[in-house]
């Protein structure tokens, strides 16, 4: 276990998400064409307010490590991105839109149709996106989104943690090469309903399976928490998908070799449990292991290496504490005063204070040769790109904060096919940022 500390600011409040057993449904044509209404965050919410990002490229950093940052503006709360074989990018916007940024860094004004209606509430909405490993042949695009639970209404406190409850969905469509996803269907609808916050990340493993994280960060009102529906205790409940990493076939069904298959008390999709809220989920480029960047409570953001059948501790243990400062309970803290417990995994590293992690990547390119093999994690409330150097044993060493001068909440981090870094900013006036070495 490596105890690591960051100079970042304290973590943003994150809550729980929802979900309900596998179904398959094709979005009706009217849903595929629907443009979600404009909805911005509650007054004072992080990322709201005027645009403070310069319109033109700028050079930032210190002598010997200067970076050229080029923005593409015109996005609203962008959440995730995926590179197409021709160099274009898909970008999801949390209110429920799928956009294309062309390879020349211009934002296509036309939406990609086919996205079903999403629940855009309390950080829920359209989230992750990934291409099938055989995309060039089958053109299949996978995405996650929040779906309104039956009987819930979006008119109820829509942007608070006691507002409408939703559930996380894994969906799939076929890209027509222009501006449409066709044959859109819900492959998997999870059982973990919440009115609170929860990220739903996906990644294809080397085994061709889909790994899907579902957060459960906050308790419900009955436990002194913030959620009307959904509570962090579900992360330890084998009968719930909340607070888990799931493993699915590419059609949304259950692989026969999942660790809990045949144990009736467990949902068969579960691969690992005790997850708080993973906002980064990647495959290590050398080992093929699944790595997750997980939000802690007050302190205790983590990077975990996700293994089959393992328990990562939330909400029993954490290196963080309640938002009140209490070590345990008080609505948002862990149950035990010690950060470790038998049968529960220690993180690879943790941050205290928090960086409020966003997306994550392990760099493999040649454009930043000094950074090859390092981990890059977006910082939300900490408004930075955080670099963690790994040694030859893949253990964390030096930490570095980058791009703080921009003052932007970094939601997504990806490496492009050109070896550059591409980021998304979590703002009402959001942007795609391309980061490259500054010309000498």
C-alpha positions, 0 to 999 in steps of 0.5 A: 500500500502506498500512502500518497498525498496531493495539494489539491482542494477538497472533493465535490459531493457525489451521491448514488445512482440506480439501476434495474435488471436486463431488458432490451428495447429499441428507442422509438423514432421520436425519441431518437430525434428528441433534443433535450431541453436546456437545463443548467445546474443549480445556482452556484453549482461547480462549473456554472457561471460565465465562460472563463476559458480563452477562445484561442490556443495558449501556452502554459506551464513552467520553463522546460515544461510548456504545453500548448492547449487548444480549445474547442468550445460550444459543448455543454457539460461534456462527459466522455469521448471516443476516437473514431478510426478517421480521427473524428471524436464522439463527445457525449454531453450530459444533458443527452446529446452526442456530438462529433468533433472533426479531426481538424478540431471543429465542432460539427453543428449537427447532433448524432441522433439515436440517443434515447431520452435521458434523466438529466438531473443531479449529475445524471444524464448521458455519460460514457461512450466506447466503440466495439473492438471490431468497430471498423467491421460492425460499426457498434457504439456503446454508451451509458445513460441515466433513465427515469425510474417508473413513477418518477417525475422530472418536475420534482426538484430536478437538480437536487439529490432528493429529485427524480430517481434514475437508473444506469443503462448500457445501450448500443447502436450502429453508427451510420457514418454520418449523424445517426445511431440506428437500431439503438437498444438497451442491453442492460438496465441495472438494479440500483435506483437513486435520486443521487449521483452516480457515474457509469463508466465502461471499458472493453477488456482484453477478453472482449468483455464490457466492464461497467462501474456503477457508483453508490457514494451517498447515503439516503435521508434515513441514514443522515445522507442526502439521497431520497432514494438509494444509499451507499450501503448497497455497495456491499449488498450482493443483490444490488448492482449499485457500488459495483464493477460489472462484467458483461458480454458485448450483447449485455448478457452474463459471462459464464465465468463471472466470479459470482455465477451460481451463487444465488445471493449475488447478481451474476453480473457482479465482478467486484463490489465495495465501489464508491463512485468510479469516474475513471475506468481503463485497461492497463496497456501492459498488464490488461488489468482494469484500473479505476479512479474512485471518488472518496468522501472527505479525503480518500480519493483512490486508484484501485486495480479491480480484481475478480470477486474482490471487495474494495471496502465502501462504505465500510472502510475508507481513507476519507471521512465524513464531510462534517470532519467526523471519522465515521458515519455522520451521513457520509463517512465510512462505518469503521474508524480504521481504513483497512479491514480483513477481506477488503482491498487497499487502494493502489494509492489515495489522495488527501485532500481530494483531487475529485478525480475525473477520467484517467489514462496511462500514457503510452505515446511518444509526444511526451516521452518523459511521461511514458507510463505515467497515469493522468487523472482529471481533477474536478473541484481541484481544476487540474490535470493530475500526473502520477509517475509510476516506477518500474514496479508500477507503483506510484511515485511523484505527483504533479498538478498540471493546467491549474492556470486554466481554472477548468474542471477536468472531467475526461482524459484520453490519449489520442491516436496522435499521441496527444492528450485530449480533455473535456471540461465539466462546465455549462460552457464546456470544451474539448482541450487538446494538449501538446508540447509547446513549440520551441 
